[in-house]
Amino acid sequence: MPRFHFDYHEEERVTLDEVGREVQSADIARRMAMVALGEAVRDFTFAARPGSIAIVVRNDAGILLRVRAIIEQTESW
């Protein structure tokens, strides 16, 4: 089974996934990245933190996918 790494990028901080996970396919890895990004956006929203978040999926050959979200706050309520 192929191994994928899910790196977390938040503004200037990067957390590399050194271990990775064995996942059946790149499509499943993409779905996992989207779920992880959604959870990170939820956490930023609850904490009222603006910023940029990205999940980068890579394997031994390099980067396969980058999903990114930008959280902005507006004062026009």
DRENTORKOL-3810 file (N, C-alpha, C; in nm, 4 decimals):
REM DRENTORKOL-3810
@n.u->0.0855; n.v->-0.1172; n.w->0.0000; ca.u->0.0000; ca.v->0.0000; ca.w->0.0000; c.u->0.0907; c.v->0.1244; c.w->0.0000
@n.u->0.0570; n.v->0.2260; n.w->-0.0801; ca.u->0.1413; ca.v->0.3459; ca.w->-0.0854; c.u->0.1340; c.v->0.4272; c.w->0.0444
@n.u->0.2426; n.v->0.4973; n.w->0.0748; ca.u->0.2502; ca.v->0.5820; ca.w->0.1943; c.u->0.2425; c.v->0.7286; c.w->0.1511
@n.u->0.1549; n.v->0.8032; n.w->0.2189; ca.u->0.1377; ca.v->0.9458; ca.w->0.1929; c.u->0.1684; c.v->1.0234; c.w->0.3198
@n.u->0.2240; n.v->1.1422; n.w->0.3019; ca.u->0.2555; ca.v->1.2314; ca.w->0.4139; c.u->0.1637; c.v->1.3532; c.w->0.4024
@n.u->0.1114; n.v->1.3979; n.w->0.5161; ca.u->0.0174; ca.v->1.5095; ca.w->0.5205; c.u->0.0818; c.v->1.6219; c.w->0.6030
@n.u->0.1424; n.v->1.7171; n.w->0.5341; ca.u->0.2094; ca.v->1.8286; ca.w->0.6009; c.u->0.1098; c.v->1.9418; c.w->0.6251
@n.u->0.1231; n.v->2.0065; n.w->0.7413; ca.u->0.0324; ca.v->2.1133; ca.w->0.7825; c.u->0.1065; c.v->2.2464; c.w->0.7740
@n.u->0.0511; n.v->2.3405; n.w->0.6987; ca.u->0.1110; ca.v->2.4731; ca.w->0.6839; c.u->0.0142; c.v->2.5767; c.w->0.7404
@n.u->0.0638; n.v->2.6548; n.w->0.8344; ca.u->-0.0172; ca.v->2.7614; ca.w->0.8944; c.u->0.0677; c.v->2.8871; c.w->0.8992
@n.u->0.0342; n.v->2.9848; n.w->0.8125; ca.u->0.1120; ca.v->3.1078; ca.w->0.8023; c.u->0.2610; c.v->3.0747; c.w->0.7912
@n.u->0.3396; n.v->3.1086; n.w->0.8911; ca.u->0.4843; ca.v->3.0860; ca.w->0.8873; c.u->0.5264; c.v->2.9532; c.w->0.9491
@n.u->0.4332; n.v->2.8771; n.w->1.0047; ca.u->0.4657; ca.v->2.7514; ca.w->1.0716; c.u->0.4325; c.v->2.6336; c.w->0.9815
@n.u->0.5271; n.v->2.5412; n.w->0.9728; ca.u->0.5068; ca.v->2.4194; ca.w->0.8938; c.u->0.5340; c.v->2.3000; c.w->0.9840
@n.u->0.4392; n.v->2.2064; n.w->0.9855; ca.u->0.4564; ca.v->2.0820; ca.w->1.0594; c.u->0.4618; c.v->1.9690; c.w->0.9577
@n.u->0.5803; n.v->1.9116; n.w->0.9442; ca.u->0.5976; ca.v->1.8031; ca.w->0.8476; c.u->0.5552; c.v->1.6701; c.w->0.9081
@n.u->0.4859; n.v->1.5932; n.w->0.8285; ca.u->0.4459; ca.v->1.4575; ca.w->0.8665; c.u->0.5607; c.v->1.3647; c.w->0.8290
@n.u->0.6448; n.v->1.3347; n.w->0.9259; ca.u->0.7635; ca.v->1.2531; ca.w->0.9005; c.u->0.7300; c.v->1.1048; c.w->0.8836
@n.u->0.6216; n.v->1.0594; n.w->0.9456; ca.u->0.5870; ca.v->0.9169; ca.w->0.9448; c.u->0.4977; c.v->0.8818; c.w->0.8268
@n.u->0.3952; n.v->0.9599; n.w->0.8024; ca.u->0.3010; ca.v->0.9324; ca.w->0.6952; c.u->0.2019; c.v->0.8228; c.w->0.7318
@n.u->0.1153; n.v->0.7942; n.w->0.6370; ca.u->0.0144; ca.v->0.6895; ca.w->0.6552; c.u->0.0034; c.v->0.6083; c.w->0.5287
@n.u->-0.0153; n.v->0.4802; n.w->0.5479; ca.u->-0.0428; ca.v->0.3948; ca.w->0.4332; c.u->-0.1902; c.v->0.4085; c.w->0.3983
@n.u->-0.2158; n.v->0.4454; n.w->0.2743; ca.u->-0.3512; ca.v->0.4702; ca.w->0.2259; c.u->-0.3661; c.v->0.3958; c.w->0.0933
@n.u->-0.4846; n.v->0.3446; n.w->0.0670; ca.u->-0.5071; ca.v->0.2608; ca.w->-0.0503; c.u->-0.4840; c.v->0.3310; c.w->-0.1836
@n.u->-0.5156; n.v->0.4627; n.w->-0.1892; ca.u->-0.5018; ca.v->0.5313; ca.w->-0.3181; c.u->-0.4808; c.v->0.6810; c.w->-0.2976
@n.u->-0.4373; n.v->0.7471; n.w->-0.4046; ca.u->-0.4211; ca.v->0.8921; ca.w->-0.4017; c.u->-0.5557; c.v->0.9620; c.w->-0.3851
@n.u->-0.6623; n.v->0.9028; n.w->-0.4372; ca.u->-0.7954; ca.v->0.9620; ca.w->-0.4219; c.u->-0.8370; c.v->0.9645; c.w->-0.2748
@n.u->-0.8095; n.v->0.8583; n.w->-0.2028; ca.u->-0.8423; ca.v->0.8549; ca.w->-0.0593; c.u->-0.7553; c.v->0.9555; c.w->0.0154
@n.u->-0.6292; n.v->0.9671; n.w->-0.0217; ca.u->-0.5404; ca.v->1.0661; ca.w->0.0412; c.u->-0.5937; c.v->1.2074; c.w->0.0173
@n.u->-0.6449; n.v->1.2340; n.w->-0.1027; ca.u->-0.7032; ca.v->1.3661; ca.w->-0.1335; c.u->-0.8232; c.v->1.3931; c.w->-0.0435
@n.u->-0.9083; n.v->1.2950; n.w->-0.0285; ca.u->-1.0259; ca.v->1.3113; ca.w->0.0578; c.u->-0.9837; c.v->1.3361; c.w->0.2027
@n.u->-0.8825; n.v->1.2634; n.w->0.2482; ca.u->-0.8334; ca.v->1.2820; ca.w->0.3845; c.u->-0.7788; c.v->1.4232; c.w->0.4039
@n.u->-0.7107; n.v->1.4763; n.w->0.3025; ca.u->-0.6579; ca.v->1.6127; ca.w->0.3101; c.u->-0.7706; c.v->1.7149; c.w->0.3185
@n.u->-0.8764; n.v->1.6934; n.w->0.2432; ca.u->-0.9908; ca.v->1.7854; ca.w->0.2456; c.u->-1.0586; c.v->1.7841; c.w->0.3820
@n.u->-1.0740; n.v->1.6676; n.w->0.4418; ca.u->-1.1331; ca.v->1.6573; ca.w->0.5747; c.u->-1.0445; c.v->1.7281; c.w->0.6765
@n.u->-0.9135; n.v->1.7054; n.w->0.6698; ca.u->-0.8207; ca.v->1.7700; ca.w->0.7630; c.u->-0.8250; c.v->1.9212; c.w->0.7485
@n.u->-0.8344; n.v->1.9696; n.w->0.6251; ca.u->-0.8439; ca.v->2.1140; ca.w->0.6031; c.u->-0.9734; c.v->2.1687; c.w->0.6617
@n.u->-1.0836; n.v->2.0992; n.w->0.6421; ca.u->-1.2118; ca.v->2.1424; ca.w->0.6995; c.u->-1.2062; c.v->2.1498; c.w->0.8508
@n.u->-1.1424; n.v->2.0538; n.w->0.9137; ca.u->-1.1294; ca.v->2.0553; ca.w->1.0596; c.u->-1.0420; c.v->2.1723; c.w->1.1051
@n.u->-0.9362; n.v->2.2014; n.w->1.0318; ca.u->-0.8505; ca.v->2.3147; ca.w->1.0659; c.u->-0.9253; c.v->2.4467; c.w->1.0506
@n.u->-1.0049; n.v->2.4603; n.w->0.9447; ca.u->-1.0857; ca.v->2.5814; ca.w->0.9256; c.u->-1.1848; c.v->2.5970; c.w->1.0408
@n.u->-1.2477; n.v->2.4877; n.w->1.0816; ca.u->-1.3400; ca.v->2.4918; ca.w->1.1946; c.u->-1.2683; c.v->2.5409; c.w->1.3205
@n.u->-1.1500; n.v->2.4893; n.w->1.3470; ca.u->-1.0745; ca.v->2.5310; ca.w->1.4651; c.u->-1.0391; c.v->2.6790; c.w->1.4594
@n.u->-0.9951; n.v->2.7271; n.w->1.3431; ca.u->-0.9649; ca.v->2.8694; ca.w->1.3279; c.u->-1.0900; c.v->2.9537; c.w->1.3496
@n.u->-1.2019; n.v->2.9089; n.w->1.2970; ca.u->-1.3269; ca.v->2.9841; ca.w->1.3089; c.u->-1.3711; c.v->2.9943; c.w->1.4543
@n.u->-1.3677; n.v->2.8824; n.w->1.5255; ca.u->-1.4055; ca.v->2.8844; ca.w->1.6670; c.u->-1.3135; c.v->2.9726; c.w->1.7493
@n.u->-1.1873; n.v->2.9797; n.w->1.7118; ca.u->-1.0897; ca.v->3.0614; ca.w->1.7847; c.u->-1.0882; c.v->3.2062; c.w->1.7347
@n.u->-1.1709; n.v->3.2370; n.w->1.6363; ca.u->-1.1783; ca.v->3.3708; ca.w->1.5767; c.u->-1.0406; c.v->3.4157; c.w->1.5278
@n.u->-0.9697; n.v->3.3249; n.w->1.4628; ca.u->-0.8363; ca.v->3.3538; ca.w->1.4119; c.u->-0.8393; c.v->3.3624; c.w->1.2596
@n.u->-0.8018; n.v->3.4753; n.w->1.2043; ca.u->-0.7862; ca.v->3.4814; ca.w->1.0597; c.u->-0.6526; c.v->3.4186; c.w->1.0210
@n.u->-0.6394; n.v->3.3809; n.w->0.8970; ca.u->-0.5124; ca.v->3.3281; ca.w->0.8514; c.u->-0.5267; c.v->3.2326; c.w->0.7348
@n.u->-0.4157; n.v->3.1754; n.w->0.6982; ca.u->-0.4086; ca.v->3.0831; ca.w->0.5866; c.u->-0.3650; c.v->2.9464; c.w->0.6382
@n.u->-0.4307; n.v->2.8421; n.w->0.5888; ca.u->-0.3999; ca.v->2.7048; ca.w->0.6280; c.u->-0.3874; c.v->2.6233; c.w->0.4995
@n.u->-0.2924; n.v->2.5302; n.w->0.4995; ca.u->-0.2803; ca.v->2.4402; ca.w->0.3848; c.u->-0.2421; c.v->2.3014; c.w->0.4335
@n.u->-0.2915; n.v->2.2020; n.w->0.3650; ca.u->-0.2500; ca.v->2.0641; ca.w->0.3845; c.u->-0.1813; c.v->2.0230; c.w->0.2541
@n.u->-0.0583; n.v->1.9791; n.w->0.2655; ca.u->0.0191; ca.v->1.9363; ca.w->0.1493; c.u->0.0361; c.v->1.7851; c.w->0.1588
@n.u->-0.0074; n.v->1.7156; n.w->0.0550; ca.u->0.0046; ca.v->1.5701; ca.w->0.0502; c.u->0.1226; c.v->1.5367; c.w->-0.0400
@n.u->0.2123; n.v->1.4524; n.w->0.0118; ca.u->0.3282; ca.v->1.4136; ca.w->-0.0677; c.u->0.3569; c.v->1.2654; c.w->-0.0495
@n.u->0.4315; n.v->1.2134; n.w->-0.1434; ca.u->0.4828; ca.v->1.0766; ca.w->-0.1326; c.u->0.6322; c.v->1.0840; c.w->-0.1620
@n.u->0.6960; n.v->0.9710; n.w->-0.1835; ca.u->0.8399; ca.v->0.9705; ca.w->-0.2084; c.u->0.8788; c.v->1.0462; c.w->-0.3352
@n.u->0.7877; n.v->1.0564; n.w->-0.4292; ca.u->0.8152; ca.v->1.1251; ca.w->-0.5552; c.u->0.8010; c.v->1.2770; c.w->-0.5434
@n.u->0.7352; n.v->1.3260; n.w->-0.4385; ca.u->0.7176; ca.v->1.4698; ca.w->-0.4214; c.u->0.5748; c.v->1.5066; c.w->-0.3867
@n.u->0.5431; n.v->1.6336; n.w->-0.4064; ca.u->0.4108; ca.v->1.6869; ca.w->-0.3719; c.u->0.3082; c.v->1.6399; c.w->-0.4750
@n.u->0.1978; n.v->1.5864; n.w->-0.4232; ca.u->0.0881; ca.v->1.5406; ca.w->-0.5091; c.u->-0.0279; c.v->1.6382; c.w->-0.5096
@n.u->-0.0487; n.v->1.7040; n.w->-0.3955; ca.u->-0.1681; ca.v->1.7872; ca.w->-0.3795; c.u->-0.1448; c.v->1.8900; c.w->-0.2703
@n.u->-0.2000; n.v->2.0089; n.w->-0.2920; ca.u->-0.2003; ca.v->2.1133; ca.w->-0.1896; c.u->-0.3424; c.v->2.1694; c.w->-0.1837
@n.u->-0.4058; n.v->2.1597; n.w->-0.0669; ca.u->-0.5372; ca.v->2.2205; ca.w->-0.0481; c.u->-0.5190; c.v->2.3340; c.w->0.0518
@n.u->-0.5849; n.v->2.4464; n.w->0.0245; ca.u->-0.5595; ca.v->2.5670; ca.w->0.1034; c.u->-0.6876; c.v->2.6417; c.w->0.1304
@n.u->-0.6925; n.v->2.7030; n.w->0.2482; ca.u->-0.8067; ca.v->2.7872; ca.w->0.2844; c.u->-0.7543; c.v->2.9167; c.w->0.3449
@n.u->-0.8268; n.v->3.0238; n.w->0.3185; ca.u->-0.7948; ca.v->3.1544; ca.w->0.3777; c.u->-0.9149; c.v->3.1949; c.w->0.4614
@n.u->-0.8900; n.v->3.2242; n.w->0.5877; ca.u->-0.9952; ca.v->3.2657; ca.w->0.6797; c.u->-0.9795; c.v->3.4148; c.w->0.7032
@n.u->-1.0818; n.v->3.4903; n.w->0.6680; ca.u->-1.0786; ca.v->3.6355; ca.w->0.6863; c.u->-1.1933; c.v->3.6775; c.w->0.7751
@n.u->-1.1675; n.v->3.7765; n.w->0.8570; ca.u->-1.2731; ca.v->3.8326; ca.w->0.9412; c.u->-1.3131; c.v->3.9680; c.w->0.8837
@n.u->-1.4419; n.v->3.9911; n.w->0.8832; ca.u->-1.4915; ca.v->4.1239; ca.w->0.8422; c.u->-1.5697; c.v->4.1817; c.w->0.9588
@n.u->-1.5733; n.v->4.3117; n.w->0.9646; ca.u->-1.6415; ca.v->4.3803; ca.w->1.0741; c.u->-1.7760; c.v->4.4353; c.w->1.0308
@n.u->-1.8285; n.v->4.3898; n.w->0.9203; ca.u->-1.9530; ca.v->4.4473; ca.w->0.8652; c.u->-2.0767; c.v->4.3683; c.w->0.9078
@n.u->-2.0894; n.v->4.3421; n.w->1.0324; ca.u->-2.2078; ca.v->4.2698; ca.w->1.0819; c.u->-2.3224; c.v->4.3619; c.w->1.0956
END
